[in-house]
Amino acid sequence: MTITAAYVGLGSNLGDGPDSLERAVHTLRDLGTVDAVSPMHRTQPVGFAGQPVFSNAVCRLWTQQNPFELVSELITIQRRISGPRSFIMGPRALDLDLLIFGTWVLDTPGLVLPHPRMAEREFVLLSLADIAPALVHPVLGETVLSLLNRLRSGTAKGRSPSPGV
């Protein structure tokens, strides 16, 4: 069986965010080996702005699961800790996103890899850069650190700089 590095984004803005992230990382250890977890960052919500500030982090999980199995497990963990989400992009006790799975590139109804908006989100790139600054985005061919610097400078493919963290 192949072991693959999966990068999982963690977010929470309801209840005890840091505790939810810690519980999620602990549970992810049941799916493989977690060998890196970024520091937690406090960030403003993206999309629906009328909600509390988020606690965000990223972890690297070495797993034997395929990406579809892993996403299914992430959804199960998310629901167990957070319960059902009221609406997309709304407040939640836990949000887990599969950001990158090895060098896989997928575009299916249930899973898109790498995560389609990760290069546009400073909170994702910042946390990824904490643990894997030289990680190369499988589609864009740039390192996480390069993508973060481009996003912050406003030169990220027609995007304006984010408001910061």
DSSP file (Angstrom, degrees, kcal/mol; ACC not computed):
  #  RESIDUE AA STRUCTURE BP1 BP2  ACC     N-H-->O    O-->H-N    N-H-->O    O-->H-N    TCO  KAPPA ALPHA  PHI   PSI    X-CA   Y-CA   Z-CA
    1    1 A M              0   0    0      0, 0.0     2,-0.3     0, 0.0    64,-0.1   0.000 360.0 360.0 360.0 138.8    0.0    0.0    0.0
    2    2 A T        -     0   0    0     62,-0.2     2,-0.5     1,-0.0     0, 0.0  -0.617 360.0-144.4 -82.8 138.5    1.3    3.5   -0.8
    3    3 A I        -     0   0    0     -2,-0.3     2,-0.4    59,-0.0    61,-0.2  -0.913  22.1-170.0-103.3 129.0    1.6    6.0    1.9
    4    4 A T  E     -A   63   0A   0     59,-2.9    59,-2.5    -2,-0.5     2,-0.6  -0.918  24.6-120.9-123.8 143.8    0.8    9.6    0.8
    5    5 A A  E     -A   62   0A   0     -2,-0.4    97,-2.8    57,-0.2     2,-0.4  -0.743  32.1-172.2 -82.5 121.1    1.2   13.0    2.4
    6    6 A A  E     -AB  61 101A   0     55,-3.0    55,-3.2    -2,-0.6     2,-0.6  -0.951  13.4-149.1-115.0 134.1   -2.1   14.7    2.8
    7    7 A Y  E     -AB  60 100A   0     93,-2.9    92,-2.8    -2,-0.4    93,-1.1  -0.918  16.0-166.1-106.0 121.4   -2.4   18.3    3.9
    8    8 A V  E     -AB  59  98A   0     51,-2.6    51,-2.3    -2,-0.6     2,-0.4  -0.922  11.0-144.5-114.4 125.6   -5.6   19.0    5.9
    9    9 A G  E     -AB  58  97A   0     88,-3.2    88,-2.2    -2,-0.5     2,-0.4  -0.712  16.3-162.2 -85.7 137.8   -6.9   22.5    6.6
   10   10 A L  E     +AB  57  96A   0     47,-3.1    47,-2.1    -2,-0.4     2,-0.3  -0.972  13.5 169.3-122.8 135.2   -8.6   22.9   10.0
   11   11 A G  E     +AB  56  95A   0     84,-2.0    84,-2.4    -2,-0.4     2,-0.3  -0.994   7.6 171.0-145.2 151.9  -10.9   25.7   11.0
   12   12 A S  E     +A   55   0A   0     43,-1.6    43,-2.9    -2,-0.3    81,-0.2  -0.949  14.9 163.0-158.6 137.1  -13.3   26.6   13.8
   13   13 A N        +     0   0    0     79,-3.0     2,-0.4    -2,-0.3    80,-0.2   0.204  63.3  72.8-141.0  17.6  -15.2   29.7   14.8
   14   14 A L  S    S-     0   0    0     78,-0.9    -1,-0.1    77,-0.1     2,-0.1  -0.985  99.2 -12.8-128.3 144.8  -17.8   28.4   17.2
   15   15 A G  S    S-     0   0    0     -2,-0.4     2,-1.3     1,-0.1    -3,-0.0  -0.378 126.3 -11.6  70.0-147.5  -17.3   27.2   20.7
   16   16 A D     >  -     0   0    0      1,-0.2     4,-2.4    -2,-0.1     5,-0.2  -0.720  69.0-174.2 -90.5  89.3  -13.7   26.5   21.8
   17   17 A G  H  > S+     0   0    0     -2,-1.3     4,-2.5     1,-0.2     5,-0.2   0.904  80.1  49.4 -53.6 -52.6  -11.9   26.7   18.5
   18   18 A P  H  > S+     0   0    0      0, 0.0     4,-2.2     0, 0.0    -1,-0.2   0.890 112.4  49.3 -57.7 -38.8   -8.5   25.7   19.7
   19   19 A D  H  > S+     0   0    0      2,-0.2     4,-2.7     1,-0.2    -2,-0.2   0.912 109.8  51.3 -66.5 -41.6  -10.0   22.7   21.5
   20   20 A S  H  X S+     0   0    0     -4,-2.4     4,-2.2     2,-0.2    -1,-0.2   0.908 111.3  47.8 -61.3 -41.8  -11.9   21.7   18.4
   21   21 A L  H  X S+     0   0    0     -4,-2.5     4,-2.5     2,-0.2    -1,-0.2   0.912 112.2  49.4 -65.8 -41.5   -8.7   21.8   16.3
   22   22 A E  H  X S+     0   0    0     -4,-2.2     4,-2.4    -5,-0.2    -2,-0.2   0.914 111.2  49.1 -63.8 -42.9   -6.8   19.8   18.9
   23   23 A R  H  X S+     0   0    0     -4,-2.7     4,-2.3     2,-0.2    -1,-0.2   0.894 110.8  51.2 -63.0 -39.7   -9.5   17.2   19.0
   24   24 A A  H  X S+     0   0    0     -4,-2.2     4,-2.5     2,-0.2    -2,-0.2   0.933 110.0  48.1 -64.6 -45.6   -9.5   17.0   15.2
   25   25 A V  H  X S+     0   0    0     -4,-2.5     4,-1.2     1,-0.2    -2,-0.2   0.916 111.0  51.8 -61.4 -42.3   -5.8   16.5   15.0
   26   26 A H  H  < S+     0   0    0     -4,-2.4     3,-0.4     1,-0.2     4,-0.3   0.918 112.1  46.0 -59.2 -43.5   -6.0   13.8   17.7
   27   27 A T  H >< S+     0   0    0     -4,-2.3     3,-1.8     1,-0.2     4,-0.3   0.854 104.8  61.0 -69.1 -35.5   -8.7   12.0   15.8
   28   28 A L  H >< S+     0   0    0     -4,-2.5     3,-2.1     1,-0.3     4,-0.4   0.788  89.5  71.5 -61.9 -26.7   -6.7   12.3   12.5
   29   29 A R  G >< S+     0   0    0     -4,-1.2     3,-0.6    -3,-0.4    -1,-0.3   0.734  87.5  64.4 -62.3 -20.6   -3.9   10.3   14.1
   30   30 A D  G <  S+     0   0    0     -3,-1.8    -1,-0.3    -4,-0.3    -2,-0.2   0.659 100.3  52.7 -72.8 -15.2   -6.3    7.3   13.8
   31   31 A L  G <  S-     0   0    0     -3,-2.1    33,-0.5    -4,-0.3    34,-0.4   0.469 128.6 -57.1-100.0  -4.2   -6.0    7.7   10.0
   32   32 A G  S <  S-     0   0    0     -3,-0.6     2,-0.6    -4,-0.4    31,-0.2  -0.977  83.2 -32.2 161.1-151.5   -2.3    7.6    9.8
   33   33 A T  E     -C   62   0A   0     29,-2.3    29,-3.1    -2,-0.3     2,-0.8  -0.908  41.0-158.7-108.0 119.3    0.7    9.6   11.1
   34   34 A V  E     +C   61   0A   0     -2,-0.6    27,-0.2    27,-0.2     3,-0.1  -0.865  22.0 164.7 -92.4 113.2    0.4   13.3   11.8
   35   35 A D  E     +     0   0A   0     25,-1.5     2,-0.3    -2,-0.8    -1,-0.1   0.456  59.7  33.2-111.9  -1.8    4.0   14.5   11.7
   36   36 A A  E     +C   60   0A   0     24,-0.9    24,-2.5     2,-0.0     2,-0.4  -0.955  52.4 177.8-155.0 135.2    3.4   18.3   11.4
   37   37 A V  E     -C   59   0A   0     -2,-0.3    22,-0.2    22,-0.2     3,-0.1  -0.991  26.4-132.5-135.3 127.5    0.8   20.7   12.7
   38   38 A S        -     0   0    0     20,-3.0    89,-0.1    -2,-0.4    90,-0.1  -0.273  34.7 -91.2 -70.2 161.4    1.1   24.5   12.0
   39   39 A P        -     0   0    0      0, 0.0     2,-0.3     0, 0.0    19,-0.2  -0.369  52.0 -98.0 -62.1 156.2    0.6   27.0   14.8
   40   40 A M        -     0   0    0     17,-0.1     2,-0.4    -3,-0.1    17,-0.2  -0.616  39.6-159.9 -78.7 137.2   -3.0   28.2   15.1
   41   41 A H  E     -D   56   0A   0     15,-2.9    15,-2.9    -2,-0.3     2,-0.6  -0.943  13.7-136.2-117.8 141.1   -3.8   31.5   13.4
   42   42 A R  E     +D   55   0A   0     -2,-0.4     2,-0.3    13,-0.2    13,-0.2  -0.867  37.0 174.2 -94.8 123.9   -6.8   33.7   14.2
   43   43 A T  E     -D   54   0A   0     11,-2.2    11,-3.2    -2,-0.6   122,-0.1  -0.932  34.3-106.8-136.1 154.0   -8.3   34.9   10.9
   44   44 A Q        -     0   0    0    120,-0.4    79,-0.1    -2,-0.3     9,-0.1  -0.487  49.2 -97.2 -73.9 147.1  -11.2   36.9    9.6
   45   45 A P        -     0   0    0      0, 0.0     2,-0.4     0, 0.0    -1,-0.1  -0.285  32.1-142.2 -64.5 151.7  -14.0   34.9    7.9
   46   46 A V  S    S+     0   0    0      2,-0.1     2,-1.0    43,-0.1    75,-0.0  -0.938  73.6   3.6-113.9 137.9  -14.0   34.6    4.1
   47   47 A G  S    S+     0   0    0     -2,-0.4     2,-0.9     2,-0.0    43,-0.1  -0.780 127.5  45.1  94.2 -99.3  -17.3   34.7    2.2
   48   48 A F        -     0   0    0     -2,-1.0    -2,-0.1    41,-0.5     3,-0.1  -0.723  69.5-175.6 -83.0 104.0  -20.0   35.2    4.8
   49   49 A A        +     0   0    0     -2,-0.9     2,-2.3     1,-0.2    -1,-0.2   0.715  61.1  86.4 -78.5 -21.8  -18.5   38.0    6.9
   50   50 A G  S    S+     0   0    0      2,-0.0    -1,-0.2     0, 0.0    -2,-0.0  -0.297  77.1  83.9 -80.6  58.2  -21.1   38.3    9.6
   51   51 A Q  S    S-     0   0    0     -2,-2.3     3,-0.1    -3,-0.1    39,-0.0  -0.952  84.8 -75.3-150.4 166.3  -19.6   35.5   11.8
   52   52 A P        -     0   0    0      0, 0.0    -1,-0.0     0, 0.0   -38,-0.0  -0.128  57.5 -86.2 -64.7 162.0  -17.0   35.1   14.5
   53   53 A V        -     0   0    0     -9,-0.1     2,-0.2     1,-0.1    -9,-0.2  -0.313  48.9-121.8 -62.8 148.4  -13.2   35.1   13.8
   54   54 A F  E     - D   0  43A   0    -11,-3.2   -11,-2.2    -3,-0.1     2,-0.5  -0.640   5.5-142.6 -95.6 151.7  -11.7   31.7   12.9
   55   55 A S  E     -AD  12  42A   0    -43,-2.9   -43,-1.6    -2,-0.2     2,-0.3  -0.974  34.8-176.5-101.6 126.1   -9.0   29.6   14.5
   56   56 A N  E     +AD  11  41A   0    -15,-2.9   -15,-2.9    -2,-0.5     2,-0.3  -0.937  15.4 151.7-129.6 149.7   -7.1   28.0   11.6
   57   57 A A  E     -A   10   0A   0    -47,-2.1   -47,-3.1    -2,-0.3     2,-0.3  -0.947  27.2-136.9-158.2 172.5   -4.3   25.5   11.2
   58   58 A V  E     -A    9   0A   0     -2,-0.3   -20,-3.0   -49,-0.2     2,-0.3  -0.993  15.4-166.1-136.0 143.1   -3.0   22.9    8.8
   59   59 A C  E     -AC   8  37A   0    -51,-2.3   -51,-2.6    -2,-0.3     2,-0.6  -0.940  18.0-132.4-127.0 155.4   -1.6   19.4    9.5
   60   60 A R  E     -AC   7  36A   0    -24,-2.5   -25,-1.5    -2,-0.3   -24,-0.9  -0.933  24.8-171.5-105.6 124.6    0.3   16.9    7.4
   61   61 A L  E     -AC   6  34A   0    -55,-3.2   -55,-3.0    -2,-0.6     2,-0.6  -0.971  15.3-150.8-119.7 122.0   -1.1   13.4    7.6
   62   62 A W  E     +AC   5  33A   0    -29,-3.1   -29,-2.3    -2,-0.5     2,-0.3  -0.843  34.5 169.7 -90.5 119.5    0.7   10.4    6.1
   63   63 A T  E     -A    4   0A   0    -59,-2.5   -59,-2.9    -2,-0.6   -31,-0.2  -0.926  46.8-149.7-136.5 154.3   -2.0    7.9    5.2
   64   64 A Q  S    S+     0   0    0    -33,-0.5   -62,-0.2    -2,-0.3   -32,-0.1   0.478  73.1 103.0 -94.7  -7.2   -2.6    4.7    3.2
   65   65 A Q  S    S-     0   0    0    -34,-0.4   -61,-0.2   -61,-0.1    -2,-0.1  -0.356  76.2-117.8 -72.5 155.4   -6.1    5.8    2.4
   66   66 A N     >  -     0   0    0      1,-0.1     4,-2.4    -2,-0.0     5,-0.2  -0.482  36.4-100.3 -82.8 167.4   -7.0    7.0   -1.1
   67   67 A P  H  > S+     0   0    0      0, 0.0     4,-2.5     0, 0.0     5,-0.2   0.831 121.7  53.3 -63.0 -32.0   -8.3   10.6   -1.3
   68   68 A F  H  > S+     0   0    0      2,-0.2     4,-1.9     1,-0.2     5,-0.1   0.917 111.0  46.2 -68.3 -42.5  -11.9    9.6   -1.5
   69   69 A E  H  > S+     0   0    0      2,-0.2     4,-2.1     1,-0.2    -1,-0.2   0.915 113.2  50.8 -63.0 -42.7  -11.7    7.5    1.6
   70   70 A L  H  X S+     0   0    0     -4,-2.4     4,-2.7     1,-0.2    -2,-0.2   0.921 108.4  50.2 -64.2 -44.2   -9.9   10.2    3.4
   71   71 A V  H  X S+     0   0    0     -4,-2.5     4,-2.4     1,-0.2    -1,-0.2   0.902 109.1  52.8 -61.3 -39.8  -12.5   12.9    2.5
   72   72 A S  H  X S+     0   0    0     -4,-1.9     4,-1.9     1,-0.2    -1,-0.2   0.917 110.6  47.2 -60.3 -43.3  -15.2   10.6    3.8
   73   73 A E  H  X S+     0   0    0     -4,-2.1     4,-2.6     2,-0.2    -2,-0.2   0.891 109.9  53.5 -64.8 -39.9  -13.3   10.2    7.1
   74   74 A L  H  X S+     0   0    0     -4,-2.7     4,-2.7     1,-0.2    -2,-0.2   0.909 108.5  49.5 -62.3 -41.6  -12.8   14.0    7.3
   75   75 A I  H  X S+     0   0    0     -4,-2.4     4,-2.5     2,-0.2    -1,-0.2   0.907 110.8  50.3 -63.2 -41.4  -16.6   14.5    6.9
   76   76 A T  H  X S+     0   0    0     -4,-1.9     4,-2.3     2,-0.2    -2,-0.2   0.931 112.9  45.6 -62.0 -46.6  -17.3   12.0    9.6
   77   77 A I  H  X S+     0   0    0     -4,-2.6     4,-2.3     2,-0.2     5,-0.3   0.925 112.4  51.8 -62.2 -45.1  -14.8   13.6   12.0
   78   78 A Q  H  X>S+     0   0    0     -4,-2.7     4,-3.0     1,-0.2     5,-0.5   0.921 112.4  44.7 -58.8 -46.5  -16.2   17.1   11.2
   79   79 A R  H  X5S+     0   0    0     -4,-2.5     4,-1.7     3,-0.2    -1,-0.2   0.874 111.3  53.9 -67.3 -36.8  -19.8   16.0   11.8
   80   80 A R  H  <5S+     0   0    0     -4,-2.3    -2,-0.2    -5,-0.2    -1,-0.2   0.906 120.9  30.5 -64.6 -41.0  -18.8   14.2   15.0
   81   81 A I  H  <5S+     0   0    0     -4,-2.3    -2,-0.2    -5,-0.2    -1,-0.2   0.855 135.6  25.1 -85.3 -37.1  -17.1   17.3   16.5
   82   82 A S  H  <5S-     0   0    0     -4,-3.0    11,-0.3    -5,-0.3    -3,-0.2   0.708  89.1-143.8-105.2 -24.1  -19.2   20.0   14.9
   83   83 A G     << -     0   0    0     -4,-1.7    -1,-0.2    -5,-0.5    11,-0.1  -0.315  56.4 -21.7  78.4-175.0  -22.6   18.6   14.0
   84   84 A P        -     0   0    0      0, 0.0     2,-0.3     0, 0.0     3,-0.0  -0.378  69.8-119.1 -70.4 145.8  -24.4   19.7   10.9
   85   85 A R        -     0   0    0      1,-0.1     3,-0.1    -2,-0.1     7,-0.1  -0.647  10.2-141.0 -83.6 138.8  -23.5   23.0    9.3
   86   86 A S  S    S-     0   0    0      5,-0.5     2,-0.3    -2,-0.3    -1,-0.1   0.893  78.1 -20.8 -68.8 -39.4  -26.2   25.6    9.1
   87   87 A F  S >  S-     0   0    0      4,-0.2     3,-2.2    -3,-0.0    -1,-0.3  -0.971  83.8 -73.9-163.9 158.4  -25.1   26.7    5.6
   88   88 A I  T 3  S+     0   0    0     -2,-0.3   -40,-0.0     1,-0.3    -2,-0.0  -0.287 118.9   9.9 -58.1 137.2  -22.1   26.7    3.3
   89   89 A M  T 3  S+     0   0    0      1,-0.2   -41,-0.5   -42,-0.1    -1,-0.3   0.524 104.6 128.2  69.1   7.6  -19.4   29.2    4.5
   90   90 A G  S <  S-     0   0    0     -3,-2.2    -1,-0.2     1,-0.2   -39,-0.1  -0.270  70.3 -65.8 -86.1 176.5  -21.3   29.7    7.7
   91   91 A P        +     0   0    0      0, 0.0    -5,-0.5     0, 0.0     2,-0.3  -0.263  60.2 170.7 -61.6 147.6  -20.1   29.5   11.3
   92   92 A R        -     0   0    0     -7,-0.1   -79,-3.0    -3,-0.1   -78,-0.9  -0.989  44.5-132.1-159.4 150.6  -19.0   26.0   12.5
   93   93 A A  S    S+     0   0    0     -2,-0.3     2,-0.3   -11,-0.3    -1,-0.1   0.765  98.5  10.1 -74.6 -25.9  -17.2   24.3   15.4
   94   94 A L        -     0   0    0    -11,-0.1     2,-0.4   -82,-0.1    -1,-0.3  -0.944  58.2-179.4-156.8 134.2  -15.0   22.4   12.9
   95   95 A D  E     -B   11   0A   0    -84,-2.4   -84,-2.0    -2,-0.3     2,-0.5  -0.996   9.8-169.8-131.2 127.0  -14.3   22.5    9.2
   96   96 A L  E     -B   10   0A   0     -2,-0.4     2,-0.4   -86,-0.2   -86,-0.2  -0.975   5.1-176.9-119.6 128.6  -11.8   20.1    7.7
   97   97 A D  E     -B    9   0A   0    -88,-2.2   -88,-3.2    -2,-0.5     2,-0.8  -0.989  26.5-134.7-127.1 130.2  -10.6   20.5    4.1
   98   98 A L  E     +B    8   0A   0     -2,-0.4   -90,-0.2   -90,-0.2     3,-0.1  -0.752  31.2 173.9 -79.2 112.4   -8.3   18.2    2.1
   99   99 A L  E     +     0   0A   0    -92,-2.8    16,-2.8    -2,-0.8     2,-0.4   0.926  61.1   2.1 -88.5 -52.5   -6.0   20.7    0.5
  100  100 A I  E     -B    7   0A   0    -93,-1.1   -93,-2.9    14,-0.2     2,-0.5  -0.998  53.2-166.9-140.4 139.1   -3.3   18.6   -1.2
  101  101 A F  E >   -B    6   0A   0      3,-0.4     3,-2.3    -2,-0.4   -95,-0.2  -0.878  62.9 -69.3-128.2  97.5   -3.0   14.8   -1.5
  102  102 A G  T 3  S-     0   0    0    -97,-2.8    -1,-0.2    -2,-0.5   -95,-0.1  -0.332 100.7 -38.4  54.0-130.1    0.5   14.0   -2.8
  103  103 A T  T 3  S+     0   0    0     -3,-0.1    -1,-0.3    34,-0.1    10,-0.0   0.159  97.6 141.8-108.6  16.5    0.7   15.1   -6.4
  104  104 A W    <   -     0   0    0     -3,-2.3     2,-0.4     1,-0.0    -3,-0.4  -0.303  32.4-167.7 -62.9 139.0   -2.9   14.1   -7.2
  105  105 A V        +     0   0    0     -5,-0.1     2,-0.3    33,-0.1    -2,-0.0  -0.985  19.4 162.9-126.7 118.1   -4.9   16.3   -9.5
  106  106 A L  E     -E  113   0B   0      7,-2.0     7,-2.0    -2,-0.4     2,-0.2  -0.966  26.5-175.2-135.8 148.8   -8.7   15.5   -9.5
  107  107 A D  E     +E  112   0B   0     -2,-0.3     5,-0.2     5,-0.2    -2,-0.0  -0.658  34.1 140.9-143.3  85.1  -11.8   17.3  -10.6
  108  108 A T        -     0   0    0      3,-2.7     3,-0.5    -2,-0.2    -2,-0.1  -0.783  64.7-103.6-120.2 164.3  -14.8   15.1   -9.7
  109  109 A P  S    S+     0   0    0      0, 0.0     3,-0.1     0, 0.0    -1,-0.1   0.839 121.5  36.3 -57.6 -32.7  -18.2   16.0   -8.4
  110  110 A G  S    S+     0   0    0      1,-0.2     2,-0.3    -3,-0.0     0, 0.0   0.594 125.7  25.4 -97.2 -11.1  -17.3   14.9   -4.9
  111  111 A L        -     0   0    0     -3,-0.5    -3,-2.7     2,-0.0     2,-0.5  -0.940  51.4-171.7-159.8 129.3  -13.6   15.9   -4.7
  112  112 A V  E     -E  107   0B   0     -2,-0.3    -5,-0.2    -5,-0.2   -14,-0.1  -0.992  28.6-131.8-121.7 125.9  -11.4   18.5   -6.3
  113  113 A L  E    S+E  106   0B   0     -7,-2.0    -7,-2.0    -2,-0.5     2,-0.2  -0.988  85.7  28.9-130.5 139.2   -7.6   18.3   -5.7
  114  114 A P  S    S-     0   0    0      0, 0.0   -14,-0.2     0, 0.0   -15,-0.1   0.702 114.2 -92.0 -63.4 168.2   -5.8   20.4   -5.0
  115  115 A H    >   -     0   0    0    -16,-2.8     3,-1.2    -2,-0.2     4,-0.4  -0.257  37.5-131.5 -51.4 128.6   -8.4   22.4   -3.1
  116  116 A P  T 3  S+     0   0    0      0, 0.0    -1,-0.2     0, 0.0     3,-0.1   0.695  98.5  33.5 -64.9 -21.2   -9.7   24.8   -5.7
  117  117 A R  T >  S+     0   0    0      1,-0.1     3,-1.5     2,-0.1     4,-0.4   0.336  84.2 103.3-115.0   7.1   -9.5   28.0   -3.6
  118  118 A M  G X  S+     0   0    0     -3,-1.2     3,-1.2     1,-0.3     7,-0.4   0.861  79.2  55.0 -62.1 -35.5   -6.4   27.3   -1.5
  119  119 A A  G 3  S+     0   0    0     -4,-0.4    -1,-0.3     1,-0.2    -2,-0.1   0.601 107.5  52.3 -73.9  -9.3   -4.1   29.6   -3.5
  120  120 A E  G <  S+     0   0    0     -3,-1.5     2,-0.7     1,-0.1    -1,-0.2   0.437  95.0  81.6-100.2  -3.2   -6.6   32.5   -3.0
  121  121 A R    X>  -     0   0    0     -3,-1.2     4,-2.2    -4,-0.4     3,-0.6  -0.891  56.4-166.1-116.7 111.0   -6.7   32.1    0.8
  122  122 A E  H 3> S+     0   0    0     -2,-0.7     4,-3.1     1,-0.2     5,-0.3   0.872  89.8  58.8 -60.0 -38.9   -4.0   33.7    2.9
  123  123 A F  H 3> S+     0   0    0      1,-0.2     4,-1.4     2,-0.2    -1,-0.2   0.846 109.4  44.9 -63.2 -32.0   -5.0   31.8    6.0
  124  124 A V  H <> S+     0   0    0     -3,-0.6     4,-2.7     2,-0.2    -2,-0.2   0.948 116.1  44.4 -72.9 -50.4   -4.5   28.5    4.2
  125  125 A L  H  X S+     0   0    0     -4,-2.2     4,-2.9    -7,-0.4    -2,-0.2   0.875 111.6  54.2 -64.1 -37.9   -1.2   29.4    2.6
  126  126 A L  H  X S+     0   0    0     -4,-3.1     4,-1.2    -5,-0.2    -1,-0.2   0.938 112.6  42.5 -61.4 -47.4    0.1   31.0    5.9
  127  127 A S  H  X S+     0   0    0     -4,-1.4     4,-0.9    -5,-0.3   -69,-0.2   0.898 115.3  49.8 -67.9 -40.4   -0.6   27.8    7.8
  128  128 A L  H >X S+     0   0    0     -4,-2.7     4,-3.2     1,-0.2     3,-0.9   0.910 107.7  54.5 -62.6 -41.5    0.8   25.6    5.0
  129  129 A A  H 3< S+     0   0    0     -4,-2.9    -1,-0.2     1,-0.2    -2,-0.2   0.794  99.2  63.6 -64.3 -27.4    3.9   27.7    4.8
  130  130 A D  H 3< S+     0   0    0     -4,-1.2    -1,-0.2    -5,-0.2    -2,-0.2   0.854 121.2  19.2 -62.8 -34.1    4.5   27.1    8.6
  131  131 A I  H << S+     0   0    0     -3,-0.9    -2,-0.2    -4,-0.9    -1,-0.2   0.659 141.0  18.4-112.3 -20.5    5.0   23.4    8.0
  132  132 A A    ><  +     0   0    0     -4,-3.2     3,-1.7    -5,-0.2    12,-0.4  -0.365  58.6 159.6-151.3  63.5    5.8   23.0    4.3
  133  133 A P  T 3  S+     0   0    0      0, 0.0    12,-2.1     0, 0.0    13,-0.4   0.783  81.7  49.9 -62.4 -26.2    7.0   26.2    2.6
  134  134 A A  T 3  S+     0   0    0      9,-0.2     2,-0.1    10,-0.2    -5,-0.1   0.417  79.0 125.3 -93.5   1.5    8.7   24.3   -0.2
  135  135 A L    <   -     0   0    0     -3,-1.7     9,-2.0    -7,-0.1     2,-0.5  -0.410  58.2-134.9 -60.6 132.0    5.6   22.2   -1.0
  136  136 A V  B     -F  143   0C   0      7,-0.2     7,-0.3    -2,-0.1    -1,-0.1  -0.796  11.5-122.2 -97.5 129.3    4.8   22.6   -4.7
  137  137 A H     >  -     0   0    0      5,-3.1     4,-2.3    -2,-0.5     5,-0.2  -0.547  22.8-136.5 -65.1 122.9    1.2   23.2   -5.7
  138  138 A P  T  4 S+     0   0    0      0, 0.0    -1,-0.1     0, 0.0   -33,-0.1   0.697  97.1  30.2 -62.6 -20.7    0.5   20.3   -8.1
  139  139 A V  T  4 S+     0   0    0      3,-0.1    -2,-0.0     1,-0.0   -34,-0.0   0.827 123.9  41.8-102.4 -46.1   -1.3   22.5  -10.7
  140  140 A L  T  4 S-     0   0    0      2,-0.1     3,-0.1     1,-0.1    -4,-0.0   0.709  91.4-140.4 -79.5 -20.1    0.2   25.9  -10.4
  141  141 A G     <  +     0   0    0     -4,-2.3     2,-0.3     1,-0.2    -1,-0.1   0.687  61.4 116.9  70.6  17.9    3.8   24.6  -10.1
  142  142 A E        -     0   0    0     -5,-0.2    -5,-3.1     1,-0.0    -1,-0.2  -0.843  68.4-106.3-116.2 154.5    4.7   27.1   -7.4
  143  143 A T  B  >  -F  136   0C   0     -2,-0.3     4,-2.5    -7,-0.3    -7,-0.2  -0.360  29.6-114.2 -73.3 159.0    5.8   26.6   -3.8
  144  144 A V  H  > S+     0   0    0     -9,-2.0     4,-2.6   -12,-0.4     5,-0.2   0.906 118.5  52.1 -58.3 -42.7    3.4   27.4   -1.0
  145  145 A L  H  > S+     0   0    0    -12,-2.1     4,-2.6     1,-0.2    -1,-0.2   0.906 109.1  49.4 -63.6 -41.3    5.7   30.2    0.1
  146  146 A S  H  > S+     0   0    0    -13,-0.4     4,-2.6     2,-0.2    -1,-0.2   0.916 111.5  49.1 -62.6 -43.8    5.8   31.7   -3.4
  147  147 A L  H  X S+     0   0    0     -4,-2.5     4,-2.5     2,-0.2    -2,-0.2   0.904 111.6  49.6 -62.7 -41.4    2.0   31.6   -3.6
  148  148 A L  H  X S+     0   0    0     -4,-2.6     4,-2.5     2,-0.2    -2,-0.2   0.934 112.1  47.3 -62.7 -46.5    1.7   33.3   -0.2
  149  149 A N  H  X S+     0   0    0     -4,-2.6     4,-1.8     1,-0.2     6,-0.2   0.899 113.0  48.8 -63.3 -40.5    4.2   36.0   -1.2
  150  150 A R  H  X>S+     0   0    0     -4,-2.6     5,-1.9     2,-0.2     4,-0.9   0.905 111.7  49.4 -65.8 -40.7    2.4   36.6   -4.5
  151  151 A L  H ><5S+     0   0    0     -4,-2.5     3,-0.6     1,-0.2    11,-0.4   0.927 112.2  47.8 -63.7 -44.3   -1.0   36.8   -2.8
  152  152 A R  H 3<5S+     0   0    0     -4,-2.5    -1,-0.2     1,-0.2    -2,-0.2   0.822 112.6  48.8 -66.2 -31.0    0.3   39.2   -0.2
  153  153 A S  H 3<5S-     0   0    0     -4,-1.8    -1,-0.2    -5,-0.2    -2,-0.2   0.594 112.0-119.2 -85.6  -9.9    1.9   41.4   -2.9
  154  154 A G  T <<5S+     0   0    0     -4,-0.9    -3,-0.2    -3,-0.6     4,-0.2   0.615  85.6 110.9  84.3  11.7   -1.3   41.4   -5.0
  155  155 A T      < +     0   0    0     -5,-1.9     2,-1.6    -6,-0.2    -4,-0.2   0.208  34.5 124.1-103.0  15.9    0.4   39.7   -8.0
  156  156 A A  S >  S-     0   0    0     -6,-0.7     3,-1.8     3,-0.4    -1,-0.0  -0.598  96.4 -61.6 -82.6  87.1   -1.5   36.4   -7.7
  157  157 A K  T 3  S-     0   0    0     -2,-1.6    -1,-0.2     1,-0.3     3,-0.1   0.847 109.8 -37.8  41.6  58.8   -3.1   36.1  -11.1
  158  158 A G  T 3  S+     0   0    0      1,-0.3    -1,-0.3    -4,-0.2     2,-0.3   0.523 106.2 130.2  80.1   5.0   -5.3   39.1  -11.1
  159  159 A R    <   -     0   0    0     -3,-1.8    -3,-0.4     1,-0.0    -1,-0.3  -0.663  54.8-126.4 -93.0 148.8   -6.2   38.9   -7.4
  160  160 A S        -     0   0    0     -2,-0.3    -6,-0.2     1,-0.1    -5,-0.1  -0.550  40.7 -84.9 -86.8 158.7   -6.0   41.8   -5.1
  161  161 A P        -     0   0    0      0, 0.0    -9,-0.2     0, 0.0    -1,-0.1  -0.300  47.5-112.9 -62.6 146.3   -4.0   41.5   -1.8
  162  162 A S        -     0   0    0    -11,-0.4     3,-0.1     1,-0.1   -41,-0.0  -0.378  27.1-108.8 -75.1 160.9   -6.0   40.0    1.1
  163  163 A P        -     0   0    0      0, 0.0    -1,-0.1     0, 0.0     2,-0.1   0.540  61.3-114.2 -70.7  -4.6   -6.8   42.2    4.0
  164  164 A G              0   0    0      1,-0.1  -120,-0.4  -120,-0.1   -41,-0.1  -0.285 360.0 360.0  98.1 173.9   -4.3   40.3    6.3
  165  165 A V              0   0    0   -122,-0.1    -1,-0.1    -3,-0.1  -123,-0.1   0.389 360.0 360.0-108.2 360.0   -4.7   38.2    9.3
